[in-house]
């Protein structure tokens, strides 16, 4: 394995292939002090495959990053892409940008429009502007017929309200779900899919574990959000797709599930949500 993998020891390989539903391979490279090259992506995915992570969805947060994600997905058969502009990056986003996002979103290797949504934690863009662009991304997802991948930080009520007002796409994914069990049940009843990151393993996250336990397995995904949200006990070190089994094990413990059975169920959910491009049906 490459030198940057040494930051966290690899987990025991899983017996069932799983899918990293949300990662940032370009940001991983930058955090490692490397170029987001084809060689870096190949090494990251080789490390992932060695522990049972069969696919990863690398997610754009700007137009340029979205373009990179699509290129990476075409270059690596085990990588898929999601394209969008993150709510803290929407300043100056114009019609030419939306035309480019639509072009990218229609690509056969793109499995979602995301990450988009609302972020009231960082004071970078005002809520009204974020909401306007969130609505535009919702319409883009419906136009291209692909799932909407939502970033929701400290904005639960407004995210749900806008989904109701705008009309949600057929498939909605709450990436790095951060709500409590009550919010999880509300999302489940609306038909949304909830994706859980390494935070579910943190010692200070009992409410998130309760939320995870409230979600039916067919509405559940697992993700790294690498290089962020590294699972306990490695919190603070760089995350990567090869570490996803640690989160899967923590999620299984929170739900009282057998890890292999949960792995199979989350992979089946990923295949249903992301479609044939995933190649794991």
Backbone as numpy.savetxt, mean C-alpha at the origin, in Angstrom:
# Nx Ny Nz CAx CAy CAz Cx Cy Cz
22.41 -11.76 0.14 21.58 -10.56 0.14 22.45 -9.30 0.14
21.96 -8.19 -0.40 22.75 -6.97 -0.45 23.01 -6.40 0.94
23.99 -5.48 1.03 24.42 -4.95 2.33 23.26 -4.30 3.09
22.35 -3.60 2.34 21.30 -2.87 3.05 20.31 -3.79 3.75
20.28 -5.06 3.37 19.39 -6.01 4.02 19.86 -6.30 5.45
21.15 -6.12 5.72 21.71 -6.45 7.03 21.13 -5.59 8.15
20.43 -4.50 7.81 19.84 -3.63 8.84 18.84 -4.40 9.70
18.14 -5.36 9.11 17.19 -6.20 9.84 17.35 -7.63 9.34
17.48 -8.60 10.23 17.63 -9.99 9.77 16.39 -10.48 9.07
16.53 -11.29 8.04 15.35 -11.80 7.33 14.54 -12.75 8.19
13.22 -12.77 8.03 12.37 -13.71 8.78 12.48 -15.11 8.20
11.91 -16.06 8.91 11.80 -17.40 8.37 10.88 -17.37 7.14
11.22 -18.10 6.09 10.36 -18.09 4.89 8.96 -18.63 5.19
7.98 -18.00 4.54 6.60 -18.47 4.66 6.37 -19.65 3.72
5.43 -20.49 4.09 5.10 -21.65 3.25 4.10 -21.30 2.17
3.48 -20.12 2.28 2.46 -19.66 1.33 2.90 -18.31 0.78
2.86 -18.09 -0.53 3.27 -16.79 -1.08 2.33 -15.68 -0.65
2.89 -14.50 -0.37 2.09 -13.34 0.02 2.44 -12.16 -0.86
1.63 -11.12 -0.75 1.75 -9.93 -1.60 1.96 -8.71 -0.71
2.99 -7.94 -1.01 3.18 -6.63 -0.37 2.29 -5.64 -1.12
1.16 -5.30 -0.51 0.13 -4.51 -1.20 0.48 -3.05 -1.35
1.55 -2.59 -0.70 1.89 -1.16 -0.79 3.33 -0.98 -0.31
4.20 -0.58 -1.23 5.59 -0.31 -0.90 6.09 0.82 -1.79
7.27 1.33 -1.46 7.87 2.42 -2.24 9.32 2.03 -2.53
9.52 1.30 -3.62 10.85 0.80 -3.94 11.82 1.93 -4.24
11.33 3.02 -4.83 12.22 4.15 -5.12 12.68 4.82 -3.83
11.78 5.02 -2.88 12.15 5.62 -1.61 13.06 4.71 -0.80
12.87 3.40 -0.94 13.78 2.46 -0.30 15.21 2.68 -0.75
15.37 2.80 -2.07 16.72 3.01 -2.62 17.31 4.31 -2.11
16.52 5.36 -2.12 17.02 6.66 -1.66 17.42 6.60 -0.19
16.64 5.91 0.63 16.98 5.80 2.05 18.26 4.99 2.25
18.50 4.05 1.35 19.72 3.24 1.42 20.92 3.96 0.81
20.70 5.19 0.32 21.80 5.95 -0.29 22.18 5.44 -1.65
21.21 4.83 -2.34 21.48 4.26 -3.66 20.53 4.85 -4.70
20.86 4.63 -5.95 19.98 5.02 -7.04 18.85 3.99 -7.16
17.62 4.44 -7.46 16.53 3.48 -7.64 16.65 2.78 -9.00
17.69 2.02 -9.13 18.04 1.39 -10.41 17.34 0.04 -10.56
17.42 -0.49 -11.77 16.87 -1.83 -12.02 17.57 -2.86 -11.16
18.86 -2.65 -10.92 19.62 -3.60 -10.11 19.14 -3.58 -8.66
18.85 -2.37 -8.15 18.35 -2.28 -6.77 17.01 -2.98 -6.64
16.10 -2.73 -7.58 14.77 -3.36 -7.52 14.90 -4.87 -7.61
15.77 -5.35 -8.50 15.96 -6.80 -8.64 16.46 -7.41 -7.34
17.39 -6.73 -6.67 17.91 -7.24 -5.40 16.85 -7.23 -4.31
16.05 -6.15 -4.28 14.99 -6.06 -3.28 13.97 -7.17 -3.46
13.62 -7.46 -4.69 12.62 -8.49 -4.94 13.18 -9.89 -4.79
14.47 -10.07 -5.07 15.08 -11.38 -4.82 15.07 -11.69 -3.33
15.37 -10.67 -2.50 15.30 -10.86 -1.05 13.87 -11.17 -0.61
12.90 -10.49 -1.22 11.50 -10.74 -0.89 11.08 -12.16 -1.26
11.42 -12.58 -2.46 11.02 -13.91 -2.90 11.62 -15.00 -2.02
12.81 -14.75 -1.47 13.49 -15.77 -0.66 12.74 -16.08 0.63
11.82 -15.19 1.05 11.04 -15.44 2.27 9.55 -15.60 1.97
9.19 -15.70 0.69 7.81 -15.99 0.32 6.98 -14.81 -0.13
7.60 -13.64 -0.30 6.85 -12.48 -0.80 6.94 -12.50 -2.32
5.84 -12.89 -2.96 5.87 -13.17 -4.40 5.68 -11.94 -5.26
4.97 -10.93 -4.76 4.68 -9.72 -5.53 4.74 -8.51 -4.61
5.01 -7.35 -5.21 4.97 -6.08 -4.49 4.36 -5.03 -5.39
3.49 -4.21 -4.82 2.92 -3.07 -5.53 3.69 -1.83 -5.10
4.47 -1.27 -6.03 5.24 -0.06 -5.72 4.40 1.15 -6.10
4.33 2.12 -5.20 3.29 3.14 -5.23 3.87 4.52 -5.46
3.29 5.27 -6.40 3.73 6.62 -6.70 3.13 7.64 -5.77
3.91 8.69 -5.47 3.38 9.79 -4.66 3.52 11.14 -5.35
4.14 11.16 -6.51 4.19 12.32 -7.40 4.01 11.80 -8.82
3.87 12.71 -9.78 3.77 12.26 -11.17 5.06 11.57 -11.59
6.20 12.17 -11.24 7.49 11.58 -11.61 7.67 10.21 -10.96
7.32 10.10 -9.69 7.45 8.81 -9.01 6.50 7.78 -9.61
5.31 8.22 -9.99 4.36 7.30 -10.62 4.92 6.77 -11.94
5.55 7.64 -12.68 6.15 7.21 -13.95 7.24 6.17 -13.69
8.06 6.43 -12.65 9.11 5.47 -12.29 8.49 4.13 -11.90
7.41 4.15 -11.14 6.77 2.91 -10.71 6.29 2.08 -11.90
5.72 2.73 -12.89 5.26 2.00 -14.08 6.44 1.39 -14.81
7.52 2.12 -14.96 8.72 1.58 -15.61 9.25 0.37 -14.83
9.28 0.48 -13.50 9.77 -0.63 -12.69 8.88 -1.86 -12.84
7.57 -1.64 -12.92 6.64 -2.77 -13.08 6.82 -3.46 -14.42
7.17 -2.70 -15.45 7.42 -3.32 -16.75 8.75 -4.06 -16.78
9.70 -3.61 -15.97 11.03 -4.22 -15.97 11.12 -5.46 -15.09
10.18 -5.61 -14.14 10.27 -6.70 -13.17 8.92 -7.39 -13.06
8.83 -8.65 -13.43 7.53 -9.34 -13.45 6.88 -9.50 -12.09
7.65 -9.39 -11.01 7.07 -9.52 -9.67 6.72 -8.18 -9.05
6.79 -7.11 -9.83 6.44 -5.76 -9.36 5.25 -5.24 -10.15
4.27 -4.70 -9.44 3.14 -3.99 -10.04 3.21 -2.54 -9.58
2.40 -1.67 -10.19 2.46 -0.25 -9.88 1.11 0.31 -9.49
1.15 1.36 -8.67 -0.01 2.22 -8.42 0.46 3.65 -8.67
-0.43 4.48 -9.22 -0.02 5.83 -9.62 -0.99 6.87 -9.08
-0.43 7.97 -8.57 -1.23 9.07 -8.04 -0.28 10.13 -7.51
-0.87 11.18 -6.93 -0.10 12.21 -6.23 -0.59 12.27 -4.79
0.35 12.12 -3.87 0.07 12.11 -2.43 -0.56 13.44 -2.01
-1.47 13.43 -1.03 -2.15 14.68 -0.65 -1.22 15.80 -0.20
-0.04 15.47 0.30 0.89 16.53 0.70 1.73 17.04 -0.47
1.52 16.50 -1.68 2.32 16.87 -2.85 1.47 17.50 -3.95
0.22 17.88 -3.65 -0.70 18.29 -4.72 -0.60 19.76 -5.12
0.21 20.54 -4.44 0.34 21.96 -4.80 0.83 22.09 -6.24
0.11 22.86 -7.04 0.51 23.10 -8.43 0.11 22.01 -9.40
-0.59 21.00 -8.93 -1.01 19.90 -9.82 -2.05 20.42 -10.80
-1.76 20.27 -12.10 -2.61 20.85 -13.12 -3.16 19.84 -14.11
-3.80 20.34 -15.14 -4.47 19.46 -16.11 -3.50 18.58 -16.87
-2.33 19.10 -17.21 -1.33 18.27 -17.89 -0.90 17.11 -17.00
-0.81 17.38 -15.70 -0.44 16.31 -14.78 -1.52 15.24 -14.72
-2.77 15.67 -14.69 -3.85 14.69 -14.65 -3.93 13.89 -15.96
-3.61 14.53 -17.07 -3.57 13.79 -18.33 -2.49 12.72 -18.29
-1.34 13.07 -17.72 -0.27 12.09 -17.60 -0.64 10.98 -16.62
-1.27 11.33 -15.50 -1.69 10.31 -14.56 -2.69 9.35 -15.19
-3.61 9.89 -16.00 -4.57 9.00 -16.65 -3.87 8.07 -17.63
-2.91 8.60 -18.38 -2.15 7.76 -19.30 -1.46 6.63 -18.54
-0.83 6.98 -17.44 -0.14 5.97 -16.64 -1.13 4.98 -16.02
-2.24 5.49 -15.52 -3.21 4.63 -14.84 -3.81 3.58 -15.77
-3.85 3.85 -17.05 -4.40 2.90 -18.01 -3.40 1.82 -18.41
-2.18 1.93 -17.94 -1.16 0.95 -18.28 -1.53 -0.42 -17.70
-1.23 -1.47 -18.44 -1.61 -2.82 -18.01 -0.91 -3.28 -16.74
0.21 -2.66 -16.38 0.94 -3.04 -15.17 0.52 -2.23 -13.96
-0.40 -1.31 -14.13 -0.91 -0.50 -13.02 -2.16 -1.16 -12.46
-2.16 -1.39 -11.14 -3.27 -2.12 -10.52 -4.11 -1.24 -9.59
-3.73 0.03 -9.42 -4.53 0.91 -8.56 -4.17 2.36 -8.83
-5.10 3.24 -8.49 -4.85 4.68 -8.46 -4.58 5.05 -7.00
-3.35 5.38 -6.70 -2.98 5.69 -5.33 -1.49 5.91 -5.22
-0.99 6.55 -4.14 -1.86 6.77 -3.02 -2.39 8.20 -3.03
-3.65 8.30 -2.80 -4.35 9.58 -2.76 -5.22 9.61 -1.52
-5.67 10.78 -1.14 -6.53 10.88 0.02 -6.33 12.18 0.75
-6.30 12.12 2.08 -6.18 13.31 2.91 -5.17 13.06 4.01
-4.38 14.09 4.30 -3.38 14.01 5.37 -3.41 15.31 6.15
-4.02 15.27 7.35 -4.12 16.46 8.18 -3.04 16.49 9.26
-2.11 15.54 9.20 -1.02 15.50 10.17 0.06 16.51 9.78
0.47 16.48 8.51 1.51 17.38 8.02 0.87 18.68 7.54
1.44 19.80 7.94 0.92 21.11 7.55 1.62 21.59 6.28
1.34 20.90 5.18 1.99 21.22 3.91 1.01 21.73 2.87
-0.20 21.22 2.90 -1.23 21.67 1.97 -2.52 21.84 2.76
-3.34 22.82 2.34 -4.56 23.07 3.11 -5.62 22.01 2.80
-6.50 21.74 3.76 -7.49 20.69 3.58 -8.37 20.86 2.34
-8.75 22.10 2.03 -9.62 22.31 0.87 -8.94 21.87 -0.42
-7.66 22.19 -0.56 -6.94 21.78 -1.76 -6.77 20.27 -1.81
-6.46 19.67 -0.69 -6.36 18.21 -0.64 -7.67 17.56 -1.06
-8.77 18.08 -0.55 -10.07 17.48 -0.85 -10.41 17.59 -2.33
-10.08 18.71 -2.92 -10.33 18.89 -4.36 -9.60 17.82 -5.16
-8.32 17.62 -4.84 -7.53 16.65 -5.61 -7.91 15.21 -5.27
-8.34 14.98 -4.05 -8.85 13.65 -3.71 -10.05 13.31 -4.58
-10.95 14.26 -4.76 -12.10 14.03 -5.62 -11.67 13.75 -7.06
-10.67 14.47 -7.53 -10.18 14.23 -8.90 -9.62 12.81 -9.03
-8.90 12.36 -8.02 -8.35 11.00 -8.06 -9.45 9.95 -7.99
-10.49 10.21 -7.22 -11.62 9.27 -7.18 -12.22 9.13 -8.58
-12.41 10.24 -9.24 -12.97 10.19 -10.59 -12.02 9.51 -11.56
-10.72 9.71 -11.38 -9.74 9.03 -12.24 -9.85 7.51 -12.05
-9.92 7.06 -10.81 -10.03 5.62 -10.56 -11.27 5.04 -11.22
-12.38 5.76 -11.12 -13.61 5.27 -11.75 -13.49 5.28 -13.27
-12.83 6.30 -13.80 -12.69 6.41 -15.25 -11.88 5.27 -15.84
-10.80 4.87 -15.14 -9.94 3.80 -15.68 -10.35 2.43 -15.17
-11.31 2.38 -14.24 -11.81 1.11 -13.75 -10.84 0.34 -12.88
-10.09 1.08 -12.04 -9.11 0.42 -11.17 -9.34 0.82 -9.71
-8.85 0.00 -8.78 -9.07 0.30 -7.37 -8.48 1.65 -6.96
-9.10 2.26 -5.96 -8.61 3.50 -5.37 -7.84 3.14 -4.10
-6.60 3.58 -4.00 -5.75 3.28 -2.85 -5.60 4.55 -2.03
-6.14 4.53 -0.80 -6.31 5.74 -0.01 -5.25 5.89 1.06
-4.71 7.11 1.15 -3.89 7.55 2.28 -4.80 8.38 3.18
-4.96 7.94 4.42 -5.86 8.62 5.37 -5.12 8.81 6.68
-4.67 10.03 6.94 -3.98 10.31 8.20 -4.68 11.45 8.92
-5.24 11.14 10.06 -5.95 12.12 10.89 -7.09 12.79 10.12
-7.73 12.05 9.21 -8.76 12.65 8.36 -9.91 11.69 8.10
-10.17 10.78 9.03 -11.12 9.70 8.78 -12.49 10.21 8.34
-13.05 11.16 9.08 -14.42 11.60 8.79 -14.52 12.22 7.41
-13.54 13.05 7.03 -13.61 13.70 5.72 -13.37 12.70 4.59
-12.50 11.73 4.80 -12.28 10.70 3.77 -13.58 9.94 3.50
-14.24 9.51 4.55 -15.49 8.77 4.37 -16.57 9.64 3.76
-16.63 10.88 4.20 -17.65 11.79 3.65 -17.45 12.01 2.16
-16.23 12.25 1.74 -15.97 12.52 0.32 -16.22 11.26 -0.51
-15.89 10.10 0.01 -16.21 8.88 -0.72 -17.72 8.74 -0.93
-18.50 9.10 0.10 -19.96 9.04 -0.05 -20.45 10.08 -1.05
-19.97 11.30 -0.92 -20.44 12.39 -1.77 -20.04 12.18 -3.23
-18.80 11.72 -3.44 -18.30 11.59 -4.81 -18.76 10.30 -5.46
-19.03 9.32 -4.61 -19.35 8.00 -5.12 -18.09 7.18 -5.25
-17.91 6.21 -4.38 -16.66 5.44 -4.35 -16.55 4.54 -5.57
-15.33 4.29 -6.03 -15.14 3.26 -7.07 -15.57 1.89 -6.55
-15.64 0.94 -7.44 -16.06 -0.41 -7.06 -15.14 -1.00 -6.01
-13.83 -0.73 -6.12 -12.86 -1.27 -5.17 -12.09 -0.12 -4.51
-12.06 -0.14 -3.19 -11.38 0.89 -2.41 -10.48 0.20 -1.40
-9.23 0.64 -1.32 -8.25 0.10 -0.38 -7.81 1.21 0.56
-7.96 0.99 1.85 -7.38 1.90 2.84 -5.97 1.41 3.15
-4.99 2.09 2.55 -3.60 1.72 2.79 -3.18 2.15 4.19
-2.35 1.31 4.83 -1.85 1.58 6.19 -2.99 2.04 7.10
-4.01 1.22 7.16 -5.19 1.58 7.95 -4.76 1.97 9.36
-5.32 3.09 9.85 -4.87 3.64 11.13 -6.02 3.93 12.09
-7.21 3.43 11.77 -8.35 3.70 12.63 -8.56 2.64 13.70
-9.63 2.81 14.45 -9.98 1.85 15.49 -10.98 0.82 14.96
-11.45 -0.05 15.85 -12.36 -1.11 15.42 -13.68 -0.54 14.88
-14.16 0.55 15.46 -15.40 1.15 14.98 -15.26 1.63 13.54
-14.14 2.29 13.24 -13.92 2.74 11.87 -13.74 1.55 10.93
-13.04 0.52 11.40 -12.85 -0.67 10.57 -14.19 -1.28 10.18
-15.09 -1.39 11.15 -16.41 -1.96 10.85 -17.18 -1.08 9.87
-17.07 0.24 10.01 -17.73 1.15 9.06 -17.20 0.91 7.65
-15.89 0.78 7.52 -15.29 0.55 6.21 -15.68 -0.82 5.65
-15.68 -1.82 6.49 -16.06 -3.16 6.06 -17.50 -3.16 5.53
-18.39 -2.49 6.23 -19.79 -2.44 5.79 -19.94 -1.73 4.46
-19.04 -0.78 4.18 -19.07 -0.08 2.89 -18.44 -0.91 1.78
-17.83 -2.03 2.13 -17.21 -2.90 1.13 -15.76 -2.59 0.86
-15.15 -1.75 1.68 -13.77 -1.36 1.46 -12.81 -2.45 1.97
-11.61 -2.45 1.42 -10.55 -3.37 1.81 -9.55 -2.60 2.68
-9.11 -3.21 3.78 -8.19 -2.56 4.70 -6.83 -3.26 4.65
-5.79 -2.46 4.48 -4.42 -2.99 4.39 -3.65 -2.57 5.64
-3.02 -3.56 6.30 -2.36 -3.31 7.58 -0.84 -3.39 7.42
-0.12 -2.40 7.97 1.34 -2.36 7.91 1.95 -2.84 9.22
3.26 -2.63 9.37 3.97 -3.06 10.56 3.50 -2.44 11.85
2.77 -1.35 11.77 2.25 -0.70 12.98 1.41 -1.66 13.81
0.80 -2.65 13.17 -0.05 -3.60 13.89 0.76 -4.40 14.91
2.09 -4.41 14.77 2.96 -5.14 15.70 3.50 -4.24 16.81
3.28 -2.93 16.73 3.86 -2.01 17.72 3.22 -2.26 19.09
4.02 -2.14 20.13 3.50 -2.39 21.48 2.45 -1.36 21.89
2.50 -0.16 21.28 1.56 0.90 21.64 0.36 0.96 20.69
0.05 -0.14 19.99 -1.04 -0.13 19.00 -2.12 -1.16 19.28
-2.60 -1.28 20.53 -3.66 -2.27 20.78 -4.95 -1.97 20.03
-5.26 -0.68 19.82 -6.50 -0.32 19.11 -6.43 -0.78 17.65
-5.24 -0.72 17.05 -5.11 -1.17 15.67 -5.24 -2.68 15.58
-4.73 -3.39 16.58 -4.89 -4.85 16.58 -6.37 -5.22 16.74
-7.08 -4.47 17.55 -8.52 -4.72 17.67 -9.23 -4.45 16.35
-8.80 -3.41 15.64 -9.37 -3.13 14.33 -9.11 -4.27 13.37
-7.88 -4.78 13.37 -7.53 -5.88 12.47 -8.38 -7.12 12.74
-8.69 -7.35 14.00 -9.49 -8.51 14.36 -10.93 -8.38 13.91
-11.36 -7.16 13.60 -12.75 -6.91 13.21 -12.97 -7.02 11.70
-11.92 -7.28 10.94 -12.02 -7.26 9.48 -12.10 -8.69 8.93
-13.09 -9.01 8.10 -13.13 -10.32 7.46 -11.90 -10.53 6.59
-11.43 -11.75 6.52 -10.19 -12.03 5.80 -10.28 -11.66 4.33
-11.50 -11.69 3.76 -11.61 -11.36 2.34 -11.65 -9.86 2.10
-11.47 -9.06 3.17 -11.33 -7.61 3.02 -10.04 -7.12 3.67
-9.04 -8.00 3.68 -7.81 -7.74 4.40 -6.60 -7.89 3.49
-5.71 -6.91 3.53 -4.42 -6.98 2.86 -3.32 -6.69 3.87
-2.09 -7.02 3.48 -0.93 -6.76 4.34 0.12 -6.04 3.50
0.83 -5.10 4.12 1.77 -4.27 3.37 2.96 -3.89 4.25
4.00 -3.38 3.58 5.15 -2.84 4.31 5.11 -1.32 4.40
4.66 -0.63 3.35 4.85 0.82 3.20 6.33 1.16 3.28
7.17 0.23 2.85 8.62 0.44 2.92 9.02 1.70 2.14
10.02 2.41 2.66 10.92 2.06 3.77 10.42 2.47 5.14
9.13 2.72 5.26 8.56 3.20 6.52 7.88 2.07 7.29
7.49 2.34 8.54 6.61 1.49 9.35 7.15 0.07 9.54
8.44 -0.03 9.79 9.08 -1.32 10.01 8.50 -1.99 11.26
8.16 -3.28 11.19 7.51 -3.94 12.32 8.43 -4.08 13.54
7.78 -4.18 14.69 8.46 -4.47 15.96 9.14 -5.84 15.85
10.34 -6.04 16.40 11.12 -5.13 17.24 12.16 -4.32 16.47
11.92 -4.10 15.19 12.91 -3.40 14.35 12.47 -1.99 13.99
11.48 -1.49 14.71 10.93 -0.16 14.45 12.05 0.88 14.41
11.99 1.74 13.38 12.99 2.78 13.20 14.06 2.43 12.19
14.21 1.16 11.87 15.16 0.74 10.83 14.44 0.71 9.49
15.18 0.70 8.38 14.53 0.74 7.06 13.70 -0.52 6.80
12.51 -0.31 6.33 11.62 -1.41 5.98 11.86 -1.84 4.54
11.39 -3.04 4.18 11.57 -3.57 2.83 10.59 -4.72 2.65
10.25 -5.07 1.40 9.31 -6.17 1.18 9.72 -7.49 1.83
11.03 -7.75 1.97 11.43 -9.03 2.56 11.05 -9.14 4.04
10.67 -8.02 4.66 10.28 -8.03 6.06 8.77 -8.24 6.25
8.03 -8.35 5.16 6.57 -8.48 5.27 6.12 -9.67 6.12
6.82 -10.82 6.12 6.38 -11.91 6.98 6.28 -11.55 8.46
7.13 -10.65 8.94 7.02 -10.22 10.33 5.66 -9.57 10.59
5.23 -8.73 9.66 3.92 -8.09 9.81 2.80 -9.10 9.68
2.92 -10.02 8.74 1.90 -11.06 8.59 1.75 -11.87 9.87
2.85 -12.21 10.50 2.80 -12.98 11.74 2.14 -12.16 12.86
2.47 -10.87 12.93 1.85 -10.01 13.93 0.36 -9.85 13.68
-0.02 -9.76 12.43 -1.44 -9.64 12.08 -2.18 -10.92 12.44
-1.58 -12.06 12.15 -2.20 -13.34 12.50 -2.39 -13.46 14.01
-1.39 -13.03 14.77 -1.50 -13.10 16.23 -2.63 -12.19 16.73
-2.75 -11.00 16.15 -3.80 -10.07 16.56 -5.19 -10.63 16.30
-5.31 -11.45 15.27 -6.61 -11.98 14.87 -6.87 -13.39 15.42
-5.83 -14.02 15.95 -5.98 -15.40 16.37 -6.04 -16.36 15.21
-5.38 -16.02 14.11 -5.40 -16.84 12.89 -4.14 -17.68 12.77
-4.26 -18.78 12.06 -3.08 -19.54 11.66 -2.34 -18.73 10.59
-1.03 -18.49 10.74 -0.32 -17.64 9.78 -0.41 -18.12 8.34
-0.29 -19.41 8.11 -0.36 -19.91 6.73 -1.75 -19.69 6.14
-2.78 -19.90 6.95 -4.13 -19.67 6.45 -4.37 -18.20 6.16
-3.87 -17.32 7.04 -4.03 -15.89 6.80 -3.24 -15.46 5.56
-2.04 -16.01 5.39 -1.25 -15.70 4.20 -2.03 -16.05 2.93
-2.63 -17.23 2.92 -3.39 -17.66 1.75 -4.60 -16.75 1.52
-5.27 -16.35 2.60 -6.46 -15.50 2.45 -6.09 -14.10 1.96
-5.01 -13.51 2.50 -4.63 -12.18 2.03 -4.15 -12.21 0.59
-3.50 -13.29 0.19 -3.08 -13.41 -1.20 -4.29 -13.54 -2.12
-5.29 -14.30 -1.69 -6.51 -14.42 -2.48 -7.21 -13.06 -2.59
-7.23 -12.30 -1.50 -7.82 -10.97 -1.54 -7.06 -10.07 -2.50
-5.73 -10.12 -2.45 -4.92 -9.32 -3.36 -5.20 -9.68 -4.81
-5.32 -10.96 -5.11 -5.61 -11.39 -6.47 -6.97 -10.88 -6.93
-7.95 -10.90 -6.03 -9.28 -10.40 -6.39 -9.28 -8.89 -6.59
-8.60 -8.16 -5.71 -8.63 -6.71 -5.76 -7.79 -6.17 -6.91
-6.59 -6.71 -7.08 -5.67 -6.17 -8.09 -5.85 -6.78 -9.47
-6.48 -7.94 -9.53 -6.82 -8.50 -10.82 -5.76 -9.36 -11.47
-5.98 -9.74 -12.73 -5.09 -10.69 -13.42 -3.64 -10.22 -13.53
-3.39 -8.92 -13.54 -2.02 -8.44 -13.66 -1.12 -8.97 -12.55
-1.72 -9.29 -11.39 -0.93 -9.80 -10.27 -0.33 -11.15 -10.60
-1.01 -11.93 -11.42 -0.47 -13.22 -11.83 -0.47 -14.28 -10.75
-1.37 -14.16 -9.76 -1.41 -15.12 -8.65 -2.78 -15.73 -8.46
-3.64 -15.62 -9.45 -5.00 -16.16 -9.31 -4.97 -17.68 -9.20
